[in-house]
Amino acid sequence: MTIFGRPVFYGWVIVVAAFMAQFVAVGVQTSVAAVFAPEMVAEFGWSRFQFFFADTIGQLLLMVIGFMLGPRVDRFGARPIMLSAAVVCIPALVLMSQVDEYWQYIVVRGVFLVTAASVSGFLVVSIAVSKWFVVKRGQALGWTSMGVSMAGLFWPTFTAAILIEPLGWRTAWVVLALCYAVIFLPSALLMRRRPEDHGLLPDGGPTQLSPEQIQQAAHDESTSLTRSEALRSSSFYLIVLIFGISVVGIFAILLNGVFFLREHGLSAAQAPLAVGAFSLFSMLTKPPWGWALDRWDTRVVGFVSFALGAIGFVLVINAGPTGSFAIIAGALAIMGAGIGDNIPIQDMFWAEYFGRRYLGAVRAVGFPVAMGISALTPSLVALAYDVIGSYDYAFYVCSGLWAGSALLCLLLRLPAKRRTPLQALVRAVAAWITPSTNPAARPAEQKRGLG
């Protein structure tokens, strides 16, 4: 396709569509929960555990749905699944404005909203993007996952200041339904299954890649592991564990962060802004993390990312009692910079270790386990506060889990089928040590420089 007369690889359109889909799907489900929580808890007299229990219900349902979803993304692509989820999500957002009883809240948010919004976002679009890129996969996933962080930066402040304060929380839900429809539906319509369906190759093929990079893309396709092969690999279970326990900290800070900061003296306006520092730096660091993933060992990049996030979490816990907006926001920024790599590194690990051909089917097996762990997070963190009267203990556990994820990254090993054949490895090392002096063997951009 061409834009303003210049050829553009359609994979980058997929990246933009995935960015916007995650921006609004995560925004209206996860990002705004902490803003609505004080209002709805105060009006209905619920405990924090009761409010967040709906998220636990939704995540548990995703365990079942996710297992069936992956193979269908491989077969049909993301578009029909995203549109089907939107048919459920939009009415659920509107119905949130009509909630008067706790059972209604559990059904509307827990059964329909959380489930549909999650299906329409992260898992589906990340698989779609991974199928369109191999060589530039890290960069593509980095840009795509910025939508999640942008959601955390924009939606809480927008919802609190522009919607809830002047209009009330019930009208706010209706406006969010409209925002979701306007942004999400066009994004879903732009999605396509895989480049080969349209006569293209990953990353743009010969027009944008060197012969070596084209060979790398072909190797990725031919060595992709089926679901049964993946289940026989120890790396499969390590990746599930790494990201199953790491997501605990993300849900903890996004869903309970505003409560935590208000406990330490920040106002209703300051608390979302401080948490916004986490989202801002998480967003800004995603492209650099993606760039690093394309160039360096993903295990090392993952270790650095999780270690920095764990340190940042400890800083946040100790910054809270100061009551200083600047210190708290700075600590949250450090944590966000580290954990900003969580989504791109997760998508990169799955695609790099198991290939893109059966990626949906493979990820669908690990998805329920990760969802099962994350499902307990909102309720357990809130319950810890209700019982102990402090978030500190739960947050220290989250920091420890991130440190554990950092160490587990270093234990990963590529499945035997995915390793570079010895002959190709020897050629690559020889080319690196002794670059060819033959212009015909050089990349196109170098050949142009000779003339």
Order of alpha helices (4+ residues) and beta strands (2+ residues): beta-beta-alpha-alpha-alpha-alpha-alpha-alpha-alpha-alpha-alpha-alpha-alpha-alpha-alpha-alpha-alpha-alpha-alpha-alpha-alpha-alpha-alpha
